[in-house]
Amino acid sequence: MSAPRFAGDVDVNKVAIVGASGYFDITKITIGIDVYENIFFPFVRGIITINDAQDTLNLINFKEREYLELDFNTPDKKGYKSTYYIYKVSDRVKSTDKSVIYRIYFTHISAISELVSKISQNFNDKHHIIAEKIIKAAAPRGLEYSDKIEVEESVKNIQFVAGNWTPTQTIYYLTKYAVNAKNNPAYLFYQNNEGYHFKSFDKLIEQEPKEKYKYDNYDHAPENSCALKNFDEHYKRILTINFPQLFNFSYESMMGVFSALSMHYDNVKKQYVATKIDDNWNKVDHLNPEQKIVEVPKKNEHASHQTHGQIEYGFNDQEDNTNIPTKQEREAIFARYARSKISMSVFGNSELYAGNVVELEVIKHKPLDESTGTSEGMIDKTYSGKYIISSIGHHIDKENYETHLELIRDSFLDNEEEKKEEKKDDTKKEKPTDDRNFSDRLDENERKARDDAINRALS
């Protein structure tokens, strides 16, 4: 692997189209590459932008059975190297008299198996075992995927019938019912460059941060161009950042984040059942476990009242076959992770994937400490801390390579002690007050000078 020449450097090793008409290397006419991943979406997908002056589109003679071979990486890092299915060519625009620009849309090959597969089958096994079988099964009964699969073990069995469902419909059904060893029901199903994942938020937050980023006044391009380039420091810096949401109390209350009352009807026992769901903050793990975002409002003890309908019994007619006991808790966990969001851009990193954990260090917007002249104590703990990459976009053009991140978290760093210290410091800086009136605060000489001035004015 070659060493990076600058922050944002990228090696585009191959962009090629393979189909019935042959093999076409389009690396040199590719002017843009975008690859997207999302923990709430089952497939990797992307766009190739072409500047074509060689009539390549007609030479390829698309038959809707073409594949894209893509290979790129950040120098010295693992990259994207895979074969994808081309599912759309569009957005053709004339750029010059002799060239046109158009886009080639691609997705993972398993997405095509999704289109042609339907599952009508009775299942009776643990959730993770069923999910893994469907991912590996050949079409028309699965996604026909043979690469790396990561599954988190679920502790209970499930029995159900998939009625002409697609593979992803069936797996998403399993995520709604799966409960892990910690009795948490927040399972996800998604694909990234490392493979397929059937796991919970608990599994994601066990990871060590893949990268640590800083948002400060670091100069990416120092005036002294001959200075030694510190690529590690460059790659740690955030290019752009937005803070769309810190929290949304009304949405969290509605989704039962603090507590809720779940109502349902047992059609066999002919009675309504009410289940009180209390705040379970201390029962689950968190990205930043030092502090709870907000205390449970006592007056909103049952802020979310949700009626889930009827209890359904399984084939043995002995136990509830729905996810009523965990549905409300699952919705609360997902809402908890949706409360605090950040979107940002960094120098391109082909080893960052959806589902990874990153750590942010954001500097406060306030003057430096005058006594020390340093930035000590300047870390903004409201926005700093660990985040999960919920979605990621790798964007490559002729100029550089950037990675765009959408980050989520469920908790803050603990800044209570810091607030107390700041309050003490502010108290120390306050000047002592003097409750005496103006005349009493004057010393003898000042009082005599005042009296003389008054007498001169009156004479």
Secondary structure, 3 states (H helix, E strand, C coil): CCCCCCCCCCEEEEEEEEECCEEEECHHHEEEEEEEEECCCCCCEEEEEEEECCCHHHHHCCCCCCEEEEEEECCCCCCEEEEEEEEEEEEEEEEECCEEEEEEEEEECHHHHHHHCCEEEEEEEEHHHHHHHHHHCCCCCCCCCCCCEEECCCCCEEEEEEEEECHHHHHHHHHHHCCCCCCCCCEEEEEECCEEEEEEHHHHCCCCCCEEEEECCCCCCCCCCCCCCCHHHHHHEEEEEEEEECCCHHHHHHCCCCCEEEEEEECCCCEEEEEEECCCHHHCCCCCCCECCCCCCHHHCCCEEEEEEEECECCCCCCECCCHHHHHHHHHHHHHHCCEEEEEEEECCCCCCCCCEEEEEEECCCCCCCCCCCCCCCECCCCCEEEEEEEEEEEEECCCEEEEEEEEECCECCCHHHHHHHHHHHHHHCCCCCCCCHHHHCCHHHHHHHHHHHHHHHC
